[in-house]
């Protein structure tokens, strides 16, 4: 029983981390049709800046400041990339992929040049480095931190999309950008805001990833991005709660399979992905895979007037 409790809460914590990464992807791809393969690189840079901040300040204040610095770093990187590169490529999916894939390779290489290839131990305060007893199991405290943050982010993103002016503008702009622009509304500013929000979530995930794993490496963000894409494909792009449920499912399946199936957690996740994709009805759906296929096969001259 204690083993099951530990695996379940650890899986929920890992799922919470996946959700923080995948929610940013779902926002950017789902609302803006931008395939941002550099999302994991944002996470990596934010994690390292948070690590440096936490090491310098130390203790709980250092971790809190590191969370702010990491989140702001991810936000700033996303805004710069959107303004300098992506804004010129709306409606040009092939170019978006080339640019963001290039960034996903170049940024970790730059991080490795600055901080080295070896993993860095993430400084975690004593308050978060211990365990707490739950039904006989000793569960790391940081698992509960990740779950709590993920719940707050879920409600926050939902409120942004459904209750705020910019959330409504973004959703309307995706449906009919020309009409919204004709009403005198600056859609490009709203799109930048969405990109910034996605980057901020990646930055926050970079900090929490360092806490969860206890260390950082230059390619950690890229590895986590793979599972985030799996979560988005399973959960779909139209629903942030769907992405949250998908993330929890992936985290639990991975943990259970790693323990009960001899370390085949990653394979179990791939099997789960295949099962969901094959079982999903084809008619009348707008799954992420179908949207990606349509985007990649669309004419190169698609939406020339959609470039900001």
C-alpha positions in Angstrom: 0.0 0.0 0.0 2.8 2.4 0.9 4.5 1.7 -2.4 1.3 2.4 -4.4 0.8 5.7 -2.5 4.3 6.8 -3.2 4.1 5.9 -6.9 0.7 7.7 -7.2 1.8 10.9 -5.6 5.1 10.9 -7.5 3.3 10.3 -10.7 0.9 13.2 -9.9 3.9 15.4 -9.3 5.5 14.4 -12.5 2.2 14.9 -14.3 1.9 18.4 -12.8 5.4 19.2 -14.3 4.3 17.9 -17.7 1.1 20.0 -17.5 3.1 23.2 -16.8 5.1 22.6 -19.9 2.3 21.3 -22.1 -0.1 24.1 -21.1 2.3 26.6 -22.7 2.5 24.5 -25.8 -1.2 24.1 -26.0 -1.7 27.8 -25.7 0.8 28.7 -28.4 -0.1 26.0 -30.9 -3.8 25.7 -30.1 -4.5 29.4 -30.2 -1.9 30.7 -32.6 -1.0 27.6 -34.8 2.6 28.1 -34.0 4.8 25.0 -33.6 7.3 26.2 -31.0 10.0 23.5 -30.8 12.1 26.0 -28.8 9.7 25.7 -25.9 12.1 23.3 -24.1 15.0 25.6 -24.7 13.1 28.3 -22.8 12.7 25.9 -19.9 16.4 25.1 -19.9 17.6 28.7 -19.8 15.0 29.6 -17.2 16.1 26.6 -15.1 19.8 27.7 -15.2 19.1 31.3 -14.3 16.9 30.1 -11.4 19.7 27.7 -10.3 22.2 30.6 -10.3 19.8 32.8 -8.3 19.0 30.1 -5.8 22.7 29.4 -5.2 23.6 33.0 -4.8 20.8 33.9 -2.4 20.1 30.6 -0.6 17.3 29.3 1.5 13.6 29.8 1.0 14.0 33.4 -0.1 16.5 32.3 -2.7 14.1 29.7 -4.1 11.2 32.2 -4.2 13.4 34.7 -6.0 14.6 32.0 -8.3 11.0 31.1 -9.2 10.4 34.7 -10.2 13.7 35.0 -12.1 13.1 31.8 -14.0 9.5 32.7 -14.9 10.6 36.2 -16.1 13.4 34.6 -18.1 11.1 32.3 -19.9 8.7 35.2 -20.5 11.4 37.4 -21.9 12.8 34.8 -24.2 9.4 34.0 -25.6 8.6 37.7 -26.2 12.0 38.3 -28.0 11.5 35.2 -30.2 7.9 36.2 -31.0 8.8 39.8 -31.9 12.0 39.2 -33.8 11.2 35.9 -35.5 7.8 34.4 -35.2 5.8 37.6 -35.9 7.2 37.5 -39.5 6.3 33.9 -39.9 2.6 33.6 -39.0 0.9 31.4 -41.6 4.3 30.0 -42.7 4.5 26.8 -40.8 7.5 25.3 -42.5 9.6 28.3 -41.7 8.3 28.3 -38.1 9.5 24.7 -37.7 12.9 25.4 -39.1 13.4 28.5 -36.9 12.2 27.0 -33.7 14.0 23.7 -34.3 17.2 25.7 -34.9 16.7 27.5 -31.6 16.0 24.3 -29.8 19.5 23.1 -30.9 21.4 26.4 -30.6 20.2 27.5 -27.2 21.1 24.3 -25.2 24.5 24.4 -27.0 25.0 27.9 -25.8 23.9 26.9 -22.2 26.4 24.0 -22.4 29.2 26.4 -23.5 28.5 28.8 -20.6 27.8 26.3 -17.8 29.3 23.1 -19.0 27.8 19.7 -20.0 27.8 18.3 -16.5 24.5 18.3 -14.5 24.2 20.9 -11.8 22.7 20.2 -8.4 19.7 22.4 -7.9 19.7 24.0 -4.4 16.5 23.0 -2.6 15.7 24.5 0.9 15.4 22.1 3.8 11.7 22.8 3.9 11.2 21.1 0.5 14.0 18.5 0.6 12.3 16.3 3.2 9.5 13.8 3.2 6.0 13.6 4.8 4.1 10.5 5.8 1.0 9.7 3.8 -0.7 6.4 4.5 2.5 4.8 5.6 4.6 6.1 2.6 7.3 8.7 2.9 6.5 11.2 0.1 8.9 14.0 -0.9 7.4 17.4 0.0 8.2 18.9 -3.4 5.6 16.6 -5.1 2.9 18.5 -3.3 4.4 21.8 -4.3 4.3 20.8 -8.0 0.7 19.6 -7.7 -0.4 22.8 -5.9 1.3 25.1 -8.5 -0.2 23.1 -11.4 -3.7 23.5 -9.9 -3.2 27.2 -9.6 -1.9 27.5 -13.2 -4.9 25.5 -14.5 -7.4 27.8 -12.9 -5.4 30.9 -13.8 -5.1 30.0 -17.5 -8.8 29.1 -17.7 -9.8 32.4 -16.2 -7.5 34.2 -18.6 -9.0 32.6 -21.6 -12.7 32.8 -20.6 -12.9 35.9 -18.3 -10.4 38.5 -19.5 -10.5 40.9 -22.4 -7.3 39.7 -24.0 -8.3 36.1 -23.7 -11.5 36.7 -25.6 -9.5 38.8 -28.2 -7.1 36.0 -28.8 -9.8 33.4 -29.2 -11.7 35.7 -31.6 -8.5 36.6 -33.5 -7.7 33.0 -34.1 -11.2 32.5 -35.6 -11.3 35.6 -37.8 -8.2 37.9 -37.5 -9.4 40.3 -40.2 -12.7 41.0 -38.6 -11.1 41.6 -35.2 -8.5 43.9 -36.7 -11.3 45.8 -38.6 -12.8 46.5 -35.2 -9.7 48.5 -34.2 -8.3 45.8 -32.0 -4.5 45.1 -32.1 -4.5 41.3 -32.5 -0.7 41.1 -32.8 -0.3 42.5 -29.2 -2.7 39.8 -27.9 -0.7 37.1 -29.7 2.5 38.4 -28.2 0.8 38.2 -24.8 -0.1 34.5 -25.4 3.5 33.7 -26.5 4.7 35.5 -23.4 2.4 33.5 -21.2 3.5 30.2 -22.7 7.2 31.2 -22.2 6.4 32.2 -18.5 4.9 28.7 -18.0 8.0 27.1 -19.5 10.2 29.2 -17.2 8.2 28.2 -14.2 8.4 24.6 -15.3 12.2 24.9 -15.6 12.4 26.0 -11.9 10.1 23.2 -10.7 11.8 20.7 -12.8 15.0 21.5 -11.0 13.3 21.0 -7.7 11.6 17.7 -8.8 14.7 16.1 -10.3 17.2 17.8 -8.0 19.5 18.7 -10.9 19.7 20.5 -14.2 21.4 19.6 -17.5 21.6 21.5 -20.8 19.3 19.1 -22.6 16.8 18.6 -19.9 14.3 20.9 -21.4 14.4 19.1 -24.8 13.8 15.7 -23.1 10.8 17.0 -21.2 9.4 18.7 -24.3 9.0 15.3 -25.9 6.6 14.2 -23.1 4.9 17.6 -23.3 4.1 17.0 -27.0 2.7 13.6 -26.1 0.5 15.2 -23.4 -0.8 17.8 -25.9 -1.6 15.2 -28.6 -3.4 13.0 -26.1 -5.3 15.8 -24.3 -6.0 17.9 -27.4 -5.5 21.6 -28.1 -9.0 22.9 -27.5 -9.2 22.2 -23.7 -6.7 23.1 -21.0 -8.5 20.8 -18.6 -8.0 18.1 -21.2 -4.3 18.7 -21.3 -4.3 18.6 -17.4 -6.0 15.2 -17.4 -3.7 13.9 -20.1 -0.6 15.1 -18.2 -1.7 13.3 -15.0 -2.4 10.1 -17.0 1.0 10.2 -18.6 2.8 10.9 -15.3 1.0 8.0 -13.5 1.4 5.5 -16.4 5.1 6.3 -16.5 5.7 5.9 -12.8 3.6 2.7 -12.5 5.3 1.1 -15.6 8.8 2.1 -14.4 8.1 0.2 -11.1 5.9 -2.7 -12.1 7.1 -3.3 -15.6 10.8 -3.2 -15.0 11.6 0.4 -16.1 9.6 0.5 -19.3 7.8 3.8 -18.4 8.7 5.6 -21.5 7.5 2.7 -23.7 4.3 2.6 -21.8 3.7 6.3 -22.5 4.2 5.7 -26.2 1.8 2.7 -26.1 -0.7 5.0 -24.4 -0.3 7.6 -27.1 -0.8 5.1 -29.9 -3.9 3.7 -28.2 -5.5 7.1 -27.8 -4.7 8.2 -31.3 -6.0 5.0 -32.8 -9.1 5.0 -30.7 -9.9 8.6 -31.3 -12.8 9.0 -33.9 -11.6 10.4 -37.2 -14.8 12.0 -38.5 -15.5 15.5 -37.5 -12.5 15.8 -35.2 -9.8 18.4 -35.1 -7.0 16.6 -33.3 -3.5 18.1 -33.0 -2.1 15.5 -35.4 -4.7 16.4 -38.1 -4.0 20.1 -37.6 -0.3 19.5 -37.8 -0.8 17.5 -41.0 -3.0 20.2 -42.6 -0.5 22.9 -41.6 2.5 21.1 -43.1 0.7 20.2 -46.4 -0.9 23.7 -46.8 0.4 25.8 -49.8 3.5 27.9 -49.0 1.6 31.0 -49.9 -1.0 30.4 -47.2 -2.2 33.4 -45.4 0.3 35.9 -46.8 -1.9 38.6 -45.4 -1.8 37.1 -41.9 1.8 38.1 -41.2 1.9 40.8 -38.6 
